[in-house]
Each structure stands twice: as structure tokens, then as C-alpha cells.
Amino acid sequence: MSNVHIHINNVTKIYPNGTQALEPINLKIETGEVLVLLGPSGCGKSTLLRIIAGLEKASAGSILINGQDVSGLPPEKRGIGVVFQQYALFPTMTVAENIAFGMKLRKKSKQEQNEKVNELLKMMNIEELRDRKPSQLSGGQQQRVAVARALAIEPKVLLMDEPLTALDAKLKEYLRIELAQLFRKLQITTIYVTHDQVEAMAIADRIAVMDKGVVEQVATAKEIYHHPHSPFVAQFVGQVNRLNGIIRKNESGLSVDFGFYQMTYHGQNELADNAEVEAFLRPEDISVGNGEGFDADVQDVIFLGERFRVIVEAGGKNLIMDVPNDVVINKGDRVQLKVLEHKLIYT
Amino acid sequence: MQKVGKISVYFLIGLVSVFMILPLFFTIIGSVTGYWGTELFSSGWTFKWYKEVFHFYGDTILFTLTISLLTVVINIFLGTMTAYQFYKSRRRIMRIFEEILTLPISIPAVAIALALIQTYALLRGAGGLILIGHVIVTFPLMFRTVIGTLRTKNFIALEESAASLGAGPFYRFFKVIVPSIKSAIISGSMLVFLLSLGEFNMTFFLYTPLTETLPVGLYEAYASLRIEIGSAFTVVFLILAIPLMYFLHRSNQSSTFTRNGGV
């Protein structure tokens, strides 16, 4: 387990043309933690990763590794392992030479290099690829070599920039489980960048959701999914129905009128009568009502294997809902639906 | 009908080939004939013209090879490093500089020669001016060949990954980037060598009796000596150039293969 923690203090990035890629960012990554920077393209997540790696300069702020400011150090002096999106394996070197590259620079003996290379090849299940050149490897194999090469220098911190993006869906699914297991085993302080929320949830101890150069929320995957702090986080992580309602005050307290249905208000904010409110509802939090709830017309039914994704229309509003694949539901049906009221998300 | 078309294509290719190769054939014949007169071979075969070439122009051949090799060495460093810096730069102004650097291709060599004489007249004596001129004229070939290859892949990512593993700037350049573009550097070097070897227009204005190059000597041989010596001189020149042209062709083929099967 690596005994390293990282502090990102007010790190800002403004490009010469005036574009602000990062608003001041403050983050603390705990020892042995896997923090995933999650966000859409252009949100600044890769820029932040590159600043931590020393590949780009911050306009302001500092990066502390174990309390030591590394902001002024070039990448080669930071002792940080990086796995790049395109893997960037050295094309003229074999797999073993690629893995030993960093150790050679650290003047490790031939024997030490060999032992470490063998250990990593075994750990990554690529022993048979030892003498191959990168051009003879598949995408998944290159990814494994890139991880092994980064781990070979026994880095203080491991940074991974969308390492699964270039792979096909099936391989991606397999490798993200493999990576998650590897992180748990190695307990190395890791910052992992992705735009894929499923990948983020599978791998992260905590997720930092970013948008337009700002960290919107840092929390565990469950917390982010169930209690997003902003409309952006609610909509970016997982599927969601966006609802606009009006607060109604009555004897029993506050309720929200969404037009097609009225339900008890469970939000944290104190709201006045007739106040407008925005809420988010996950597809799995709508279910078939069996005598209670609201009426809706089924617009479409999409089979997704383990479940159906159903698009319904209620009171002029389109909603998406997920139902188990054993529920009989067809396009054109009129169904009664209910909402798990306490699952409604008010940001 | 299809057969007739095929035959006429082969006939045309044969005709063009003969048309191109015929002067070379007569040059070779001329270099081994006793006397180049109205009746070919009437005076028999001889290799004496080759002996005379090495006797009169041995130093010229040596000087030319030295200049060409030095031009290659200088351009390997200058052309490769400049190309890599241009490749890495994101500044738009570098595009304009890139055009300026490749200008020598489109400027008449005579104009470059005159500009060099005006600027570095003192260097003319020891052949320094010829070397500078050859470097300037051949630089675009190395630069273009290397930058063209660099732009086919993400070499910045290679350099960045080497940096993250602990490699400093020089190690990254010489141990990661250079081996990855080796075939382009070899191709560029051969092009530079061939162009330098055959450069006449500029060198003609820069040479002194002690710093004569092969093409200038060849011109002199044709102009003032016998056509047989000129022919032998041409064959010597071709013996130097043809193997290089063959390797250049081979290296282009292998670099194309590398690009297709690349990382």
C-alpha cells in the first residue's frame, strides 16, 4: 500500500487565448484512494491530470504530494506513473523493454529489472507477450503493458487518463473489473480520468464530478448517484427524469404538484407556497402502481436484456422508467404508475 | 481487343525505358571505348579513362564525398531537431517559419550561391562555403522527410510517457523519438547525400581550384578534356549514387510498412 496523499490547492488553468480551462480546484486524495475525475469532454479533467503529472503548467495554485510542493518539478522528477489514453508504448522496444524503461533510468541492476518485469508480466497475465513489439499487440494487451510499465517504477501516485476509451465495449467491461481488482490489491493512490460514469462507479473509492472547469461534487459513487448536489451531477451520472413542480402548502405539510401527480415534499429546503421546484427521478424509482399512483400511456418499450426501458407519457410529460424483464408491458398500453417519493432528488 | 491494349501499354513502357536508358548505355560505352569517333569501338576497348579519372580527379571525388557526408551529418542533427521542435510547437507563426525554412527548394541555386558569397566570402577558401551552401540547399529534404513522418503519429505522447517514467529531455529525444523515426532519418540522409553529391548549380559559383566537387569536375571533363574521360567520370558518379538510390527505395518501402502496421 502506498503511503501517499495528494493535495490540490487552488489549481487554476487559463490558456494564453484567455480560455479558462480550470477554475480554482481544491481536492484532497487520501492515501491508497482511487479518485475518479468524471465529466464530459472539455470539462478540464484531463488538464487537471496533466497538471498533476507535470505535463502542463498550472496558471496558479499548487500540487502537494505528502506535503511537498511538486508544482515546480518537471514530470521526470515527480515519480508519478501515468497511463495514457493511447498507451504511448515505445514502438521500437519489446514489451519487456517497455516495462523496464523506467527501471533502467533508475539504474536498477539487470537482475532487479528482470525480476520486476517477470513479476509484472505475471500480474497482468501477459507473460507470453514479453518479446513482442507494441505493433503486434491488441488494444487490450497494449493497455495491460502500459499499466505494467507505469507500475514498474513503483510510483508514488498512479494517474490514468481514459485508459479504456480506445477499447471495444466488451473488452472495456472486462478490463474495468480487472482494473478495479488491481487497485484494491495494490492500494496505490490513484487518480483516474474518465467520461464514462459506469467505469467511474466500478473503479472509484470517490468520484469528483467536473463540469466547465469546476468540481461540482466529490463523494462516493452511491452518494453521487442518490444525492447529487447539482442538476448537472444528477443528469450526468445515470439516467434521470427532470421534473418541474410547484409547492403546495396544506395541513399535513408541503407537497409538490408535478401536474400529472402530486406527492409529499421530502426536500431539505424551506419553500413557500407556490414556489417553483425542480426535481430528478431515476427510471428505476418509477414502478407499476397496482391501484395507486397516476395514469400514463406507454410510448415505447426497449428491451435491454435484464430489464425493459419504457417511455411513458403522463400529463403531457415524457418519462423514462425501468422495469424487470418479466413485467408484461406493451407499446400503447395505459398503465398506472407510482413513484418512490423519498427517492425524488431535489438539488 | 483487351490483348491489343495490353501489348500497346507494354510497347509504350518499353519505348520510354529505352529512351531513358539509351544515353546511359552510350555513356558506359563511351567510358570503355578507345576513341569516341564516328565508328564506335573501332579503336577497341580500354579502362584507361577510369585510371585517368582517378589520377586527375581522385582528390575531387574524396572532397565531394567529405562534403556530402558532412552535409548529411549536420542535417541529421539540424534537420531532425528543428523538425521535432516545429512538430511540437502549437504556435501558428511556426507554420510561416516552416515555409521559410523550405524556401531553398524554390529559390534558384545561383541566387543562394551569390547570397552566400556576399555574406560569408571569407569561408570560400577551405570549402566551408560549399558545405554551408549544401547544408542550406539540402536542409528542406531532411526537414520535410522527418516532419512528415512525425505528423503520422502522436510522438508527443511518446515523449510525455518517457518523461513520466523519469527520462530527461535529451534521453527522450535520442532514446525514444529518434529510434521511432529512424527510417525517416535514413531516407532523409540518403536524399541529402544524393542531392549534395550531384549539386552543381550552386557549387559552380562557390568552388575554387582546390575545392572542386564531382559534378563541377564532370563539367570540366566534358568541357575541356575528352568525352571518354567525361563518360568514365559519369560512370564513377553513378556507381556512387545508384546503390544509395536502391537503399533509399528499400527504406521508403519499409517505412511505409511500419506506418501501416504501426502503433
Boltz contact constraints between the chains, C-beta under 6 A:
constraints:
  - contact:
      token1: [A, 53]
      token2: [B, 164]
      max_distance: 6.0
  - contact:
      token1: [A, 55]
      token2: [B, 160]
      max_distance: 6.0
  - contact:
      token1: [A, 75]
      token2: [B, 163]
      max_distance: 6.0
  - contact:
      token1: [A, 75]
      token2: [B, 164]
      max_distance: 6.0
  - contact:
      token1: [A, 76]
      token2: [B, 163]
      max_distance: 6.0
  - contact:
      token1: [A, 76]
      token2: [B, 166]
      max_distance: 6.0
  - contact:
      token1: [A, 76]
      token2: [B, 167]
      max_distance: 6.0
  - contact:
      token1: [A, 76]
      token2: [B, 168]
      max_distance: 6.0
  - contact:
      token1: [A, 82]
      token2: [B, 164]
      max_distance: 6.0
  - contact:
      token1: [A, 84]
      token2: [B, 157]
      max_distance: 6.0
  - contact:
      token1: [A, 84]
      token2: [B, 161]
      max_distance: 6.0
  - contact:
      token1: [A, 86]
      token2: [B, 157]
      max_distance: 6.0
  - contact:
      token1: [A, 88]
      token2: [B, 157]
      max_distance: 6.0
  - contact:
      token1: [A, 88]
      token2: [B, 158]
      max_distance: 6.0
  - contact:
      token1: [A, 88]
      token2: [B, 161]
      max_distance: 6.0
  - contact:
      token1: [A, 90]
      token2: [B, 176]
      max_distance: 6.0
  - contact:
      token1: [A, 91]
      token2: [B, 180]
      max_distance: 6.0
  - contact:
      token1: [A, 91]
      token2: [B, 263]
      max_distance: 6.0
  - contact:
      token1: [A, 92]
      token2: [B, 179]
      max_distance: 6.0
  - contact:
      token1: [A, 92]
      token2: [B, 180]
      max_distance: 6.0
  - contact:
      token1: [A, 101]
      token2: [B, 165]
      max_distance: 6.0
  - contact:
      token1: [A, 102]
      token2: [B, 165]
      max_distance: 6.0
  - contact:
      token1: [A, 102]
      token2: [B, 166]
      max_distance: 6.0
  - contact:
      token1: [A, 105]
      token2: [B, 166]
      max_distance: 6.0
  - contact:
      token1: [A, 105]
      token2: [B, 167]
      max_distance: 6.0
  - contact:
      token1: [A, 134]
      token2: [B, 263]
      max_distance: 6.0
  - contact:
      token1: [A, 135]
      token2: [B, 261]
      max_distance: 6.0
  - contact:
      token1: [A, 135]
      token2: [B, 262]
      max_distance: 6.0
  - contact:
      token1: [A, 135]
      token2: [B, 263]
      max_distance: 6.0
  - contact:
      token1: [A, 153]
      token2: [B, 165]
      max_distance: 6.0
